[in-house]
Amino acid sequence: MSNLMSNYSPLEVTFVKGEGCWLTDSEGDEYLDALSGIGVVNLGHCHPTVTKKLVDQSQKLLHTSNVYRIDNQEKLAKELCGLANMDKVFFANSGAEANEAAIKIARLYARSKDIDNPIILTASQSFHGRTMATLSATGQSKVQAGFSPLMSEFIHINYDDVDEISKLSSNKDIVAVMVEPIQGEAGVIIPKDDYLNKVQGICKKNGWLLILDGVQSCMGRTGKLFAHEHNEITPDILCLAKGLGNGVPIGACLAKGVASKMLTPGTHGSTFGGNPLVTAAALGVLDVFQNTKVLDNVNEMSDYFKSEFDKKFSNNKLIKELRIKGLMIGIGLDSDKIDCTKLVKRALKDKLLINVTGSSIRMLPPLIITKQEIDTLVSKLFTLIGN
Ligand SMILES: *Cc1c(COP(=O)(O)O)cnc(C)c1O
């Protein structure tokens, strides 16, 4: 059939065009995209500002390598550091690579403290990527199955359980805690409001780095540009990707203070990382966040979704709970009453794009979604799980 390796099992649909919240397939049918290419095209498909940046840059220069200075990369670093209150950035090409850089920084930090076998705490059910280091960090056995030996430096703690981290305070080999502000791949798991604050408190007390994997939950997804802004904290390391380029592959590992000083010439690199084209796109993305009311729209549409959802589904026996922060949406279903494995295909038939993890529907619609589109979304959800 296809010459592609079998690691994916794509649905039988090919999209040829996208605009805002809508995708058009090769038959000309239109779909409401409530997944945004897994939290990537946060500003909607083919956002004109990003497209213009890409077109302009592609007519000038695509790539030079990091052997030379790259103007767009320096500009983007400055803007990102300003917005996130961080000191330095390393640009990668994906979320896994941004996290990989964070893990390497944690290792160098361990060296600086004469720790030979450093440990990083990560959470159960977490997702940090598919490279060897990041799949070892990931707290899901389905991601790790078949790939042992895993890297042994990760100890998995329960997410949203501060006591468990506290209890490990006496372990002198721990150098960092790495968590998602909200767990995405786990099905949108939102911790207690002060979870990150408490984790940071423990990190500070013990001299551990706080690494936030904001790959999915940042870039406006929760109604703030960065998810941890809700907690008013600044981590030591912040990893971004997905929405950063609105569809072009770019990742970033931002660091502050001591963590920002670990990488020295020759210790890390990437051929493509932060090239003129992808950084042009990310500059366009930041331009939109700073000069439009897109974050206000996230908060308004989040409230609107909640109220419309409650109206339609308050007596629904299939739904256990709605988990929502901004436009990061998880719907917990009763898997005894509904076959969750069929939902993605049923939604697709009704021209709705969603994701299902375990017994949860996950939705990450474009942040520019309108009331009318939320109405369409809720009505399609009703067709899917209403009764
Ligand atoms: C998607 C994701 C990653 C991995 O990103 P890739 O670009 O696929 O490597 C890492 N962490 C989180 C939280 C993610 O959601």
The ligand as an ORCA input file, in Angstrom:
! r2SCAN-3c Opt
* xyz 0 1
  C       3.616     17.153     21.855
  C       4.378     17.257     23.104
  C       5.754     16.983     23.165
  C       6.517     16.450     21.976
  O       6.576     17.363     20.949
  P       7.088     16.885     19.487
  O       7.120     18.155     18.704
  O       6.119     15.884     18.982
  O       8.432     16.301     19.679
  C       6.410     17.172     24.351
  N       5.754     17.599     25.439
  C       4.439     17.866     25.432
  C       3.785     18.370     26.677
  C       3.710     17.684     24.269
  O       2.385     17.927     24.268
*
